[in-house]
Amino acid sequence: DTGVSQNPRHKITKRGQNVTFRCDPISEHNRLYWYRQTLGQGPEFLTYFQNEAQLEKSRLLSDRFSAERPKGSFSTLEIQRTEQGDSAMYLCASSSTDGSQPQHFGDGTRLSIL
Amino acid sequence: AQRVTQPEKLLSVFKGAPVELKCNYSYSGSPELFWYVQYSRQRLQLLLRHISRESIKGFTADLNKGETSFHLKKPFAQEEDSAMYYCALSPQGSEKLVFGKGTKLTVNP
C-alpha cells in the first residue's frame, strides 16, 4: 500500500469553473477526511466520512463544496463555480475506526484559480 | 471554540543545541494533542501524540493542562530535524484535527 493517494496533484482552472478532486485512502481505513491549507496556515478541517456516511462538516464547507464517498472507499471533493479564494492545497487523510492509528495524509491537490 | 497557537513562525538553532517548539491550545474539555511534521517535499506525517507518551526521533512533548501547553522538545537538534512542525488537537467527541499555523525549524550545521 502506497498510502493515501490524491489526484490530480495540481489543478489550474479559470474562475467560475467546476473542479473535482479524488482521494484514495489506505485500503483498511474506513475514516476519510478532507482539509484545506492556504499559504502560511495549518490545515483546516472541511469534512469527514466513516465508510460512506458524512458525519461532520465544517462551516468552511460552503454550498459550492460537496464531498462524496459513495461506496465507502475513494472520495471526491467537488467545488462548483470556483472563486479566487478557493486557491489552496486540498489534503485528504484516512484513519481506522479504533483510534489506534493516527490520520495519514496524502500529498494533496494544489488548486490555482486564474 | 478550539484554537491552537504556535507563537514562533520561524525557529533557527545550531546542530547539537536544545530545541523547543511552543504550542498552546484553547479548549474547555480534554483534547487529544498531536505533533505533525512535514519534511521538505514530503507529506504531512505524525511525529507523536500525547496519549502514547513516546519519544520519537529524540522528540518528546508533555501535556500541561494547567498551562494548556504541549511544547515539543529535543535535547540535541540534528540537521535532519529541519522541517515544518504543526501542533494539532482533536476535540472530545470529534474526529477532526485543529492545527496551529506551524513553526518552521531550521537546524544549522
Interface residues (C-beta under 8 A of the other chain):
Chain A: G3 V4 R31 Y33 Y35 G40 Q41 G42 P43 E44 F45 Y48 Q50 L55 E56 S58 L91 S95 P102 Q103 H104 F105 G106 D107 G108
Chain B: V4 F34 R43 L44 Q45 L46 R49 Y86 A88 S94 E95 K96 L97 V98 F99 G100 K101 G102
